[in-house]
Amino acid sequence: MSEHDEGGEQVSTGTPSETPAVPEAAIPELVIISGMSGAGRSTAAKCLEDLGWFVVDNLPPALIPTMVELGARSQGNVARIAVVVDVRGRRFFDNLRESLAELESKNVTRRIVFLESSDEALVRRFESVRRPHPLQGDGRIVDGIEAERDLLRELRGDADLVIDTSSLNVHELRAKMDASFAGEEEPELRATVMSFGFKYGLPVDADLVVDMRFLPNPHWVPELRQYTGQNEEVAAYVFNQPGAKEFLDRYAELLQLIAAGYRREGKRYVTIAVGCTGGKHRSVAMSEKLAARLASEGVETVIVHRDMGRE
């Protein structure tokens, strides 16, 4: 298409098909934030915004490739984009897979962060703010939660990072996001080592789960019962038991093998859940040692003690 300028010469106006291709080096990073309503999507998005990401809330998935292209043409001003995708649009997820396929064909580095929470925690949060669940309709809050879980099941399976916020406060969620996204350079692998108590349930965001209940329980030693696995005497008691040191050494070796596979598959985050009965002694002591071992091997590691403070 062309038109004449004042001197009579033709001036090309160009068409979208004639626009030069965007260099791959200019393509921004992309993070898609999704998950259960009430699980903390807004907090996660605000955290990335504070880290310098360009955040777009409630963007239809069909427009995600367009947003990435606009970022690529910003001459480096928009190098990292975070998009919050939720159920408010109801039909948004119909287009999501097509958009993800298009992004992959353009070599866009994209990650999916999924915010998870238990039904009990979600019900409590919706009741505390006296708001209905966006999918409950004329039913109950639990009906909306069930419908949303079903809608998001496939997306959760595709997520690169799943964060369970059931027992996290706002500050703890921000700390987990900071641990995953802060820093100038992207590490090869980031690990969260989480101690927990089996009697409080398995962490739903765990990639790997190990059981420390094969070791004697310091709870039954009166002088150790009041302390946690962070106490030197408790840790010494745990690691003086037959099999404790051997387990640490062999499991650390196994994690090296697993980590190499994760890197080959492009997985950047892993949550290792270490459990005992109450999540106070054995799992805490082992988590501390395991996290230190991973850190010494170059894996950026954050440690979380989910149930250590419970009575």
N, C-alpha and C positions, 0 to 999 in steps of 0.2 A: 504494500500500500504506500502511495506517495501523494504529495500535494505540492502546488507551486508556491514559492516564496515571492516576495515583492518584486524581485528582479526577473521573474519568469523562469528561473531554474527550478528543477525538481529537487525536492528535499525529502529524503526517506524518513518516514515516521516509525518504521519497524513494526513488527507484530510479535506477540508472545513467542511464536515458534522460532523467531529469529534471534531471541535473547541468548547471549553466550552462556554456555554451561558454567555452573558454579564449581570452582575447584573443590576437590574433596577436602583439602586442608581448611577450607572456610566453613564446612558443615559443622553446626554447633552440636554439642552433646545434648542428649535428650533423656529426661527422666519422666516417666509416667507414674503418677501417684494415684492409687485407687484403694479400694477396700471397703470395709463395712461402714455404714453411716454410724457416727458416734465413736469410731475407733481412733480418731485423731488425725484425719487427713489434713485438716486446716492447720494444725500444729506442725505437722511434717512439712507442709508447703511453706509456712512462715519461716521455719528453720532454714530451708534452702534459700528463701528470699534473703534472709540475713547473711547467708554465705555468698551472696552475689549472683544467685541464679535469677533469671527472668521467669517469673511464675505467672501462669495463666490458669484461672480457676474455671471449672465447668466448661471446658472447650469441647465441642463435638469432635469425636475421633476422626471424622471425615476431614476436618480442617487441620489435623496435626501435621501432615506433610507440608501443607501450605505455610504453617507457622515456622517449620524448620527451614523452608526455602527462604522465607523473609529474613530469618535470623542469619542465614548464610550470606545474604546480600547486604548485611549491616556493616560490612567492613570490619568485622571483629568486635563490634559493640555489643552483640548478643551472642556470646560464645557458649552459653549453657542455658537450656530451656527446661523448665519443669511444668508439666501439664497435669492438672487435677481432673480426673475423670470419675464421675459418680453417677448415681441412678436418677438424678433429678430429671434428666432428659429421657429416661426410660428406653428410648430407641438408640441411644448413643452406641451401645455395645454391638449393635448389628453391623456397624461399619468399622469397628476397631480392628478386627483381624485383617481386613483388606488394607487398612492404613499401615499396620505393622509390616505386612508383606511389602508394601511400597517402600517403606523406610529401609527395610533390609536390602531391597534391590538397589538402593542408592547409597549403600554402605554407611548408613547413619548409625552411630553408636547410641543405642537406646537401652535403658534399663527400666524395669517395672518394680516399683515398691508397693507392696500390698500391706495395708494396715488391718490387722485381725483383732478380734476380742471375743470373749466368751459371751454367751447369751445373757448370763446373769449380769455381767458388767454393763452390757449394752442397755438392757432393760432399766437398770439402775440409773444410768446416765440420762436416758430419755425421760424417765419419771422425774428426775431432779430438775430438769429444765421445763417440764410440763409441755413437751412438744410431741406430736405424733411421729411415728416412723414414716418416712416418705412412701413406703410401699404397703403400709398396713391397711389402707382404705377404710372400710367399715369394720375391720377386724381388730385384733389386739396387736400390741407392739411385737409380741413373739411371732405373730403371723407375718408381719413385715420383715422381721429379721430372717425368718426361714425362707421367704421368697427372695430376699436379697442374696443369701448364701447360695441358693440354687442358681441365681443369675450370674454370680461372680465366680462360681466354682472353676470354670475353665481358665479364667484370667488368673486366679490364685495359683493354679498349677503352672502357669507360664512365668510367674513372678521370679525375679532375680533375688529379691530381698523381701522376706515376710517378717513383720514385726508384730508380736502379740502384745497389745497394750492393756490386757486385762488387769494387771497389777501394777502398771506404770502410771506415775503422775506426769504432768506436763513437762517438768524438768527432766525426768528420767527419759521420756521419749525424745526430747531435744538432744540429750546426751548421746542416745543411740544414733540419731540422725547425724550429729556432729562426727561421731566416730566413723560413720560410713562414708561421709561426703566431704569433711573438712580436709584441708591440705592442698598444696599446689599441684602435686603430682598424684596420679592414680596408682595406688599400690597394686601389685599383682593379685593379692588375696587379702581379704580382711576377715578375721574370725571373731565371733562372740562366744566366749566360754561362759555358760550359765549353770550355776548350781541350783538345784531344786529339790523339793521333797515329794516323793512318790505319793504320799498321802494327800497332797494338795493337787494332784493331777499332773500329767505330762505337759510340758510347754508345747503349744500348738505350732510354734514357729521353729522347732528344732529340726535340723537336718540330720544330726547324728545323736543318739542317746546311749549313754553308758551307765551301768548300775554299780554303785559302790557298796551295796548291801552284802557283798561277800566278805567284807571286812568287819571286825568287831566294832560295836557301836560305843563311842565314848559317852553316850548318854547314860550308860549304866555304870560309869565310873564317877562316884559322887563328887570328887574334887575337880572333875572336868565338865560336869553336866552344865554348869551355868555359862561356860565359855563357848566360843564358836571355833570353826576350823581355821580362823585367822590367828588364833592364839598359838604361840610357839609350842606350848606343852601339848595341846590337842593335836597339832600337826605332827609333832614327834611321836605321839602315841599311834596315830594313824599309820605313819610310814615305817614304824617299827614292826608292824604286823606282817606276817608272811604273805607275800604276793603283792604288797602295795607298791614297792619300788619297781618290781618286775612289770607290773601292769603299766605304770607310768612310762617306763622305757619302751615297752612293746607297742603301747597305744600311740605314743609319739611317733614311732617308726611307721605305724600304719597310717597315721595322718599325713605323713610326708607323701606316701603313695597316693592317698586320696586327693591331697592338695594338688599334686601334679596332674591328676585327671581333671579336677575342677578347672585348672588353668587352661588345659587343652580344650575344654568344652566352653570356655568363656565365662564360667561362673566366678564371680568376684567376692561373694559373701558366703560364709558358712556359720551356722549356729550349732555349737556342740553343747548338748545338755548333759550334765553330770549329776546323777541323782543318788540320794540315799533316802532313808525313811522320812525324816523331817526337814532335810535341806539345811541343817545347821552345822554339822560336824564333818563327817566323812566327805561329802560332796564338796563342801567349801574348801577343805584342805586340798583335795585332789584338783579342784578347779584352779586354785592359786598356783599350784606347781605346774599344771598343764599349760596355763596361760603364759607363765614365765618361760617354759620350754619353747612354746611356739614363737614368742617374741624374740628369743635368742636365735631362732632359725630364720628370722627375717619376715615373719608373718605379723602384720599389724593386728594387734589383739586388744579387745576390750573385755572386761570381766564383769559379770552381773550375778549377784547373789539374790535370786528371786524370793526365797523363803527364809533367809537367814534370820530376819527380825521377827518372824512369827513365834507366838508362844505355843 
